[in-house]
Amino acid sequence: VPGYGDSPLAEMVATAQGRAAFLDHVLQELGMRRPVLVSPSMSGRFALPFLLARGDQLAGFVPVAPVGTKDYTAEQYQQVQTPTLIMYGDRDTSLGPQALQSLRHLPGHRVAVVPGAGHACYLDKPEDFHRALLGFLRQLK
């Protein structure tokens, strides 16, 4: 992702609209049709603007304690019709519950709290994480 890790920052991703466009471009280049977007932590800066602008292109959305949730209003979240599984570890006492406060406004969402896991619940408890993720994927159309 531009600007994270060892990747240089790109001017295109300086705005939420640019980050949504960047993610749209990546999905198009990969030939993805109605993917399920799994968005842990910092990737929320890309996934959330994409969800709000182009959520109809997704079969599902799985935010995993993403950042940036406070940047949007309850009304904006309520407009999203994408099936959503909100995930976080029960030991993530800051970002997980904070994200839930905003994301709970997404209609038809489900919540999966991974017991004994911290912020990176997919690393701390991968079997529990994948069990919840696969259960969500199975119920999608």
C-alpha positions in Angstrom: 0.0 0.0 0.0 1.5 3.4 -1.0 3.0 5.2 2.0 3.1 2.1 4.3 6.0 -0.2 5.0 8.8 0.4 2.5 6.4 1.7 -0.2 6.9 5.3 -1.2 3.9 7.7 -0.7 1.9 8.4 -3.8 0.1 11.7 -4.3 -2.9 9.8 -5.5 -3.6 8.4 -2.1 -3.4 11.8 -0.2 -7.3 12.0 -0.1 -10.0 9.5 0.8 -11.3 9.7 -2.7 -7.9 9.0 -4.1 -7.5 6.0 -1.8 -10.8 4.6 -3.0 -9.8 5.1 -6.6 -6.5 3.4 -5.9 -8.2 0.4 -4.4 -10.7 0.3 -7.3 -7.8 0.3 -9.7 -6.0 -2.6 -7.9 -9.2 -4.7 -7.9 -9.8 -4.0 -11.6 -6.2 -4.9 -12.5 -6.6 -8.2 -10.5 -9.8 -8.9 -12.4 -11.8 -9.2 -9.2 -15.5 -9.3 -9.6 -17.5 -8.8 -6.4 -14.7 -9.7 -4.0 -15.0 -9.8 -0.3 -12.7 -7.1 1.1 -10.9 -8.0 4.3 -9.5 -4.8 5.9 -7.3 -5.0 9.0 -6.0 -2.0 10.8 -4.3 0.6 8.6 -6.0 -0.7 5.5 -9.2 0.9 6.8 -7.9 4.2 5.3 -8.4 2.6 1.9 -11.2 0.2 2.5 -13.7 2.5 4.3 -13.8 5.2 1.5 -14.1 2.4 -1.1 -16.9 0.8 0.9 -18.8 4.1 1.2 -18.3 5.1 -2.5 -18.4 1.7 -4.2 -19.6 -0.9 -1.7 -22.1 -2.3 -4.3 -19.0 -3.7 -6.1 -18.3 -5.9 -3.1 -19.9 -9.3 -2.2 -18.9 -8.6 1.4 -16.8 -6.5 3.8 -14.7 -7.7 6.8 -13.3 -4.9 8.8 -10.8 -6.1 11.4 -10.4 -3.2 13.9 -9.7 -0.8 11.1 -8.5 2.8 11.5 -10.4 5.7 10.2 -13.9 4.7 11.3 -14.5 8.0 13.1 -14.0 9.9 9.8 -17.5 9.0 8.7 -21.0 9.6 10.1 -23.6 7.2 11.2 -25.8 8.3 8.2 -23.0 7.5 5.8 -22.6 4.0 7.2 -26.4 3.5 7.1 -26.3 3.9 3.3 -24.1 0.9 2.8 -25.8 -2.3 1.8 -22.8 -4.6 1.7 -22.9 -7.6 4.0 -20.4 -7.0 6.8 -18.6 -9.0 9.4 -17.0 -6.7 12.0 -14.1 -8.5 13.7 -11.7 -7.7 16.5 -9.9 -9.5 19.3 -11.3 -9.2 22.9 -7.9 -8.0 24.1 -7.9 -5.1 21.7 -9.3 -2.7 24.2 -8.9 0.5 22.1 -9.2 0.2 18.3 -11.5 -2.8 18.2 -14.3 -1.4 20.4 -13.7 2.1 18.9 -14.2 0.8 15.4 -17.3 -1.1 16.5 -18.9 2.2 17.8 -18.9 3.5 14.2 -19.3 0.3 12.2 -22.4 -0.8 14.2 -24.3 1.7 12.0 -23.8 -0.6 9.0 -27.1 -2.3 8.2 -27.2 -6.0 8.6 -23.8 -6.4 10.1 -22.6 -9.2 12.2 -19.9 -9.0 14.9 -17.3 -11.7 15.7 -15.1 -11.1 18.7 -12.0 -13.4 18.8 -11.4 -14.5 22.3 -7.9 -14.3 23.7 -6.7 -12.2 20.7 -5.3 -8.7 20.5 -5.4 -6.1 17.7 -4.0 -8.5 15.1 -6.5 -11.2 16.0 -5.8 -13.0 12.7 -2.2 -13.6 13.9 -3.0 -14.2 17.6 -5.8 -16.7 17.0 -5.7 -17.7 13.3 -8.0 -20.8 13.7 -10.7 -18.8 15.5 -10.3 -15.9 13.0 -10.6 -18.2 10.0 -13.5 -20.1 11.5 -15.5 -16.9 11.8 -14.4 -15.6 8.4 -15.3 -18.8 6.6 -18.7 -18.9 8.4 -19.4 -15.4 7.1 -18.2 -16.3 3.5 -20.4 -19.4 3.4 -23.6 -17.3 4.1 -22.9 -14.9 1.3 -24.8 -15.2 -2.0 
